[in-house]
Amino acid sequence: MNSNENTVKSSDKILSVAPMLDWTDRHCRYFLRLVCPSCVLYTEMVTTSTLLLGRDPERFLEFSGAEHPLILQLGGDDPQAMRAAAGMARAYGYDGLNLNVGCPSPRVQKGSFGACLMTTLDLVAELVAAMGESGLPVSVKHRLGLDREEDYVALRAFVETVATAGCRHFIVHARNAWLKGLSPAKNRDVPPLRWDWVHQLKKDLPHLTIEINGGFHDLAAVTAQFSAADGVMLGRAAYHHPLLLAEIERALGRRKTLPEPEVILSGLIAYAERWGEGLPAPRLSRHLHGLRFGQSGAAVWRRFLGTAEPGESAAKFLRRGMSLLD
């Protein structure tokens, strides 16, 4: 097979990593940036109340310049609070803002935001308009619909209504969110995937940026989407198999070779050394289980990561692990 046959000739296509609560913290994002220089990274969801009422908003807003392009995902249902949080994001230098209209967790539902916002189109539009006053690009991450009601016309109406408020980028998780009877984990697997609905959105609304999310685990499945959508967002597949991101970059013609694990680890050691004792080994090592996904020595590497102790700096710990990558 010709090496160019798997190349997607679309340099403007978006490749991104989903916001994942408790996973995509700043240390994880730095690691993923070493793996994939061109992908768009998202923060974990941060609520407006955390930023405006919390004691330490910097903890949630600070990031390394190497993480660019980086989008802050916000959760909330108050336009005034959203406006203030968006202003903070601009001051910190984020590249864009994303509104969470997809999370189905009971805790988020109690706050009247996340996926349940899909029932309040006008409020979502108000939130988007408030975020847009920051001057930053605004995107919305949402589901196809709620519970077992399947209505493409309603989905299109949601997107069209929110677009009137200034949003031009929609990231569509191609499943419904079942707010009753399913855990957040099962909401990622049980509701049926309908990639074709996302493709139809792009056909119907070609002036909007439509990015697809949900159910992608391998290179072939991802690259097949670029002919029907403007981009692909990966979630747990990127976390568990980060080198898949580099494989997609290569398919997009953005790199010629895949990164070597030892080169990535060297970059992480340099990063950890800048933190010194302020970065305990477990805070970084917990994100690295996929570094040798599918490779010889993967089990040994994972066992080593399991030995990380809070009393040891991440830099010292990773230097010890370098010998396992030889």
N, C-alpha and C positions, 0 to 999 in steps of 0.2 A: 504494500500500500504506500502510495506517495505520502510523504510526511506532511504535505500541505492539505491533504484531503479532509482532515478533521478540523482545520482552521476555520473559525467563523469570521467572515470578512465584515465585521461590524465593530469598528474601534470605538464607537460612541455608546455601545451597549453598557448597561449598568450591572456591576457585580457587587453585591453587598452582603454584610453579615448582620443578621437580625439582632435587635435588642433582646437580651435574655437575662431576666432577673436573677441575680446571684451568680451569674456567669460572666457576662461581658463587662467586667470592671476594667479599670485602666490598665492593670497588669496583663490581663487577657488580651486587651486590645493592642497593647504594644507587641505582644507575641504574634498576634495575627498580622500586624503590619509588617513584621519581619518576613512572614511567610508570603504575604500578598501585598505588594506595594500599591496596586491600583484599586483595590476594593474600597467601597465606602463602608465605614464603621459607624455603629450606633451605640450609644450608651445604654445601660440598663434604664428601664423606665424610672423617672424621678417625678414624684408628685409635686404639684405647686405648693402644697402645704409644707412639704419637707424643705423646700427652698426658702419660703417666705416666713415660716414659723419655727423652723428647726434651729438648733443652736449652732450647727456647723455646716452651713450650705456649701462651703468650699470643699468639703469632703466629697461632695457629689458633683461638683462642677470642674474641679481642677483636672488637667490632663497634660500629657506630654505633646509638644509640638509635632513629634513624629507621627502622631495618630491621625493627623489630617489626611483626607477629608473625614470629618467627624460630625455626626448629627446627634443632637440632644433630643431624646424622646421624653415628652412630658405627658403626665396624666392629670386630669382634673376636669371640673365641670363649671368653673366660675370664670367668665371672660376677663374680669378685672384682674383676678389672680394670675390668669394665663398671660395677660399683657405684661404684668410685672416680672413674671418668671422668664418670659421671652427677652425682656430687656436685660436681665442678668446674663442670659446666654450670649447675647450679643457682646456684652462687656467682657466676657471671658474668651471670646474669639471662636465660638463654634461656627461651623460652615452652614448649618441649617437647623431646622426644628422639625420634629415629627410629633404628631398627635396620636396618642394611643386610643384607637377605637376598635381594638381587637381582643383585648385580654378578657377572658371569661371568668376569672377567679371570683369566688364569693366575696373575698375581702375588697376587691376592686368594685364589685357591684354595690356593696354597701356605701361606697363613696360616690355612687352614681356616675361613674365614668367607665372607660374601657368599652367593651363590646356593647353594653347596654345603651351607649350613646347613639347607636344606629337607629333607635326609635325616635330620636329627637333631632331631626335634620337641621332645623333652624338653629338650635343650640350649637351643633357642630360647626355650622357656618359662622356663628358668632365667635366661637373659640378660634377658628382659623383666621378670621379677620383680625382678632386681637393679637394673635401671634405674628401676623404679617406686619403689624405696625413696627415691629423691631427692625424691619428691613431685611431680615434673613429669609431665605426660601423656606416655604412650609410644605411638608408632605403629610399625608394621612395614611396610617396603617390600619386596615379594617378587614372584616370578614365578608363573606358573600351574603350573610343574613343571620338571623337568629333562630335558634331552636330548629324545629323540623319544617319550618315554612320555607319553601323554595320558590323564589320569585325573582327572576332575572330583571323584570321591569322595575321592581322596587330597588334592586341593586343599582341599576343604571340611574334611576332617579336620585338615589343617595349621592352618587358621584357627581352628577350634573348640578345638584343643588349646592354641594360643598365647593365645587369649582367656581361658582359665581362669587364666592367669598375671597377668591384669590389663590386657591390651591390648584397647582397644575401637575402635581405628582402624587399618584395613588399607589400604595403598595398593598396588594390584595392577597390575603391569605385565602387560598382557594378552597375553603371549607366554611360551613356555617359554624357559629358558636352556639353550643347547646348550654344555655344558662341554667337549666334544671336537669339534675340527674347524672351529670358527668363532671369528673374532676378536671382541673386544667390539663393534667397529663393526658387523660383520655380524649380531651377536646382537640389534641394534636393528631389523633389517630382514628377515632371512631366516626365522626361526621364524614360523609363521602367527599372525596376530592372532585372538584369540577374545574379543571384547568381550562376547559373549553369556554366557560363563562368569562374568564379573564381575557382569553383571546378575543371573545366577542366584544368585550368592553373596548379593547383597543381598536377593533374594526369600526365600532359605532362612534367612538370618540377619539379619532386619530390625532387631534390637536393636544391631547393630554398625554403625560408620561404615565404609562401603566406598567408597573413592575409586579412580577408574580412571585408568590411565596407559598411553600407548603408541599411536602412530600418528595423533595429532591434528595437523592442519596448517591448519585453517581454522575460521572462526566457526561455520558450520553444523554441522560434525562435533562440535564441542565442545558447543554448546547442546543438541544432540540427546541428549547423555548425561545431562543433569541430571534427566530424568524416570525414569532407571533406576539412577542411582548418586548418592551423596551429594556427590560432587565430582569435579573433573577436575584432574589434574596434567599440566602441559605441560613438556617438556624442551627439545629443540633448536628447536622452533617458537617458543618464547618468546624464546630467545636470538637467533635470526636475524630474527625479526619481532616485536620487543617490543610494538609498538603493537597487536598482536593481543590482548594482555592487556587493554588499555584497551577494545577493541571488545567483549570478553566482559563486562567490567564494565558497559558500557553496556547490553548485552543483559540483564544481571542486574538492571538498574534502579539501579545504584550510582553512576552518573554520567550526565549529560545530553549532554556533548560530549567529543570526544577531545582529548587534550593536544596543544598545538602543539610541534613539535620545538625551536623557539627557547626556549620556556618551560622545557622539560626541560634544554636545554643551559645556560640561565642557572642553574638549580639545581645542575647539575654543576660549573659554574665556581665558585660559592660554596663547594661542598664541597671542590673541589680547592684553593681558596685557603686553606682551613683547614689543609691538609696542607703547603702551600708546596713547598719543594724536596724534601720527603720523599715526594712522589708524582710520579715521572717520567712524562712524557707517555705512553709506550707501555703503562704498567701500567693506565691508564684507557682510552686510545683503542682498545685491542684489543677492548673490549667494545661499542663503539659503532657497528659496521658496519651494524647493522640499524635505526638511528635513522630513516633515510629509506627504509626498505624499501618498494618499490613506488611511490615518489614521484618526481616530476621532480627531477633534480639528485642522485639517489642515487649515480650513478657518480662524479660530481665529489666528493661527500662521502667516498666510500670511498677515492678517490685521495688526498685530503687526509689522511685518517687514516693512510695508508701512509707519510706523511712524518714521523711522530712520531719524535723522537730522544731517547735517554735523558738527554742533557744539558739538555733543556728541561723545565720544570715543566709538569704537566698543566694547571694554571690558565692559564699564558701561552699554551700551545698551543691550548686550547679558545677562548680569547678571540680568537685569530686566525681560528678556524673559524666564529665567529658570523656573519661576513659572508656565508658560504656558505648560510645558512639564510634570508636575507632574500627 
